[in-house]
Amino acid sequence: MRVVILTVCVAFSIACTASKPVLVKKETTKPVSAPVKVFTTKTLSKNQTSIEYIELFKGIAVEEMIKSGIPASITLAQGLLESASGNSILAVEANNHFGIKCNVGWTGQTILHDDDASGECFRVYESAEQSYRDHTEFLKRARYASLFLLPRNDYKGWAHGLKQAGYATNPKYADLLIDLIERYELNQYDRAESTAIAQVKREEKVLAEISSEEPAKRLEVPEKSALAMKIYEVKSGDTLYSISRRFNLSVDDVKILNSLHGNELKLGQLLLVSK
């Protein structure tokens, strides 16, 4: 499975050099309606940041944690990394935030996209929320069963377990997830269910009040500084060369660290910038 690499390069979403993906109908006995771009009920802004992504999806990550036991921090970190903070081709074109491929038994819409091989089949969802729920079901497979024996707050155990179980091919996948969780303090959402739910509701209430009182004013959330020589979020105007110079690496170093096959980068993409 292809890992997408981002800022706090925080499933990272690896830059895709492939041509625009093609939506195709999955062969099934049931008629499948044509997909519509970005069905999500969440409002995704163009070139959104990691902070904005977390604000949008922390609620459903907590809900899925309560239902399944999968740490919300792990779900959010994977979403950040695999979807490039919601900016990847798969996230935009297919609402697929976790890089989940079609696999046997999938009867929904599909999209063809170059990943580990050319023209691989990925799932298409009607909304980002559906992608989050399917991520929970996907991890209920036997290969991930041992992870559910871990404590809910053991995000490091989950990160390493996902890599060992083969969720992603990037050898640094676990480290990337852990870096994202610690940079954005995502483990705060792994607290006791009542505490986590109360916190999300309080924050959403504050956001709603600010929105109603000052609809034209955007809530400014200060983004934490990047961890030195850890992960970097691609900004406008960045190139592999400029990033390599900034962190005293070669272009080849950056590409190898992040399993990049081409030179294309995306805004919001998380890149590992330390050896």
N, C-alpha and C positions, 0 to 999 in steps of 0.2 A: 504493500500500500504506500502511496506517495504521501510524504509529509509536507504540508505547506508551511513555509517559514516566515515569521513576521518580525515586529519591533523588538520587543524585548526578546525579538527573535529568539513570543509569548505566547501549532501545530503548526509552529510556524507554518506559514503557507509558502511553500517553495514557489518561486516565480515560474509561471507556466509560459513556455515559449511556443506552445502549440497554437494552431490556428483556432478560430472561433469554434466552440463545440457545437455539435449538431444534435438536436432533439429528435429522438426516434421513438416509435411506439413499440412497447414490449409485446411480444407475441403472447396472446392470451385468449381464452375463449370468451372473455368478457370485454365488451367495448370499452375503450379507454378514451376519455375526453382529452382534447388537445390541451397541452400545458399552457399556462399563462405566465409570463415573466413576473417574478417577485410577487407572490401571492401574500407574503407575510403581513400579519396584522401589526407587526412592529414597524415603526417608521425608520428606515435605514437612510442615513444621509450619505451623500456621495463622498467617497474617500474619508470615511469616518475613522476616528482614532480608537485605540484600544480602550481608553476610558469610556468613550461613548458606547462601545460595544458591550462592555461589562454592565453599564447602566441599563441597557436594553434587555439583556438576557439573564441577569443574575436571579430574577424572580423565578423563571421557569427552571433554572438550574437547581434552585433550592427545592422547588416542587418535585422535581424528578429524584432528588436525593431522598426526600421524605418517603417517596413511593418505593424506591428501589435500593437505597443504601449506597449508591454511587456518590462519592464526595462532590459537592457542588463545585469545589475548587478545581477538581480534575475535569469536570465537564466544561467549565468556563475556559480553562487553559487549553483544552483540546480545540474548543471552538475558535478561540483566538488564533491558535497556531495553524489549524487546518484551513481556516477561511480567510486568513490575513485580515483579521478584525472585521470580517464581513465584506471585504473588498475583492475576494478571489472570483475567478470566472464561475466556478461551481456554485459559490454562494449567491452571486448575482443572477446567474442564468437558471439555476436549478434549486435554489434555496437549500443546497447541500452544504452544511456547515462543518461536517466531520469527515469528508472525503470517503464516504461509504460507497462501495461499488455494488453493482447489481446483485451478484451472487445468486445461488439457486433459490427459487421460491419467491423472488421479487416479481410482482405482477403489475406494478405501477409504471408510470412513465420513466423513460431513461434518457440519458444524454451521453454522447460519445465525446471523449476528451483524452488527450495524450497525457499519460502519467508514467508509470514504470515502463509501459509499452505503448505503442501507437493505437489510438482509437479505442481506448478501454471504456467499458460500460459503467456509468455511475447512476445512482438513483436520483430521481427528480421528486421534489416535495411541493405540496401546495402552499406551504408556509414554512418559515424558519422554525416555528414552534413544533411543527410536525417532524422536522429534522431532529430537534432535540429529543422528542419522544422516541423516535426510531433509534436514536443513539443508545437510549436506555435498553430497548429491546435487543439491539445488536450485541450489547455487552452481556446479555443473559445467556449467551451461547456457552457450551461446555468448556471451550478453551479458556474462558475468562472466569470460570467458576471459583477458582481459588482466591480471586481478588475479593470476593464478597465475604471472606472469612477475616479480612483485615479490619481493624478499627476504622470507623468513618473518618477520623481525623488523621489517618496515616496516608497523607497524600504522596509522600515519597515512596511508600510501598506500592501504592497504586500506579504511580508513574513508571517505576521499574517493572512492575508486573505487566503493564500494558505492552511495554517494549519486548519483554521476554516472551509474551504470548503471541507476538507477531503483528500487533496492531499497525505498526509503521516500520519502514525499512531503514530510516535514518538512525545510525548508531548512537546519536546523541539525543534521541527523542525524549528519553526520560529526563535528562538534564534540562532540556528546553522547557518541558512542562513545569519542572520544579522552579526554574528561574522565573517563569511567568507568574506562578503562584506567589512566590515570595516578593517579587517586585510590586505586584498589585495587591498584595495581602488578601488573596482570594480565599485563603483558609479561614477567614472570618465568617464565611458563609457555611462552614462545616460545623458550626456550633450546634448546641442542642436545638431541636426542631423549633420549639416555641421561641427561643431567642432569635434564631435566624429569620423566622417568619415575621416576628415583631419588628425586627430591624428593617427588613425590606419594606414592610408596610409604612413604617415611620418615614423612610426616605422617599417612598413614592408619594406619601401625603405632602411632604415638604415640596417636592417637585411640582405637584398638582397646584398647590397654593401659589407658588411663585409664578407658574404658568398662567393662572387665572388673574393674578394681580398685575403682572407685567408680561403680557403675551409676546411683546416684541423683544424682550430681554432674554438672552440666552444664559443659562446657568453655567458659570465658569467653574470648572473643576480643575485645580492645578494638577498637572501630570508630574509624577515623580521622575526624578532624573534617572537616566539609564544607568544600570550597573556597569562600572568600568570594565571594559574588555569582556563583556558577557553577551548582551543582546542589544541590537539597535533597530529602531523602527524607521523604515524608509520614508524620507520626506521628499517633497517636490524638488526636482532638480538633481536628486542623488543619482549617481551612477556607480557601477561596481568599482570603477577606478577611484572615484572620489572617496568612497567608503573605505576602500583598502588603504588609501593614503592616510585617512583620518585615524585608523587604528593600527597603522604600521604593519599591514599585511600586504601580501601580493594579491592580485585579482584571482589567481588560481587558488590561493589559500581560502578566500571568501567562498569561492564556488565549491571547493571540496568540503569545507565545514558545513555548508548548507545544502549539499547534494544538488547544486544547480547545474543544469545542462546547457544553458544559454546565458545571454547577458541581460535579458529583460527583467526589470524590477517593477513592483507595484507599490503604490502609495499605501502605507500601513503595513507593509510586509515586515515580518520580524526576521532578522538575520543574526546568526551567531557570529560574534566578532572576537572570539578568544579561542586559542588553541587548547 
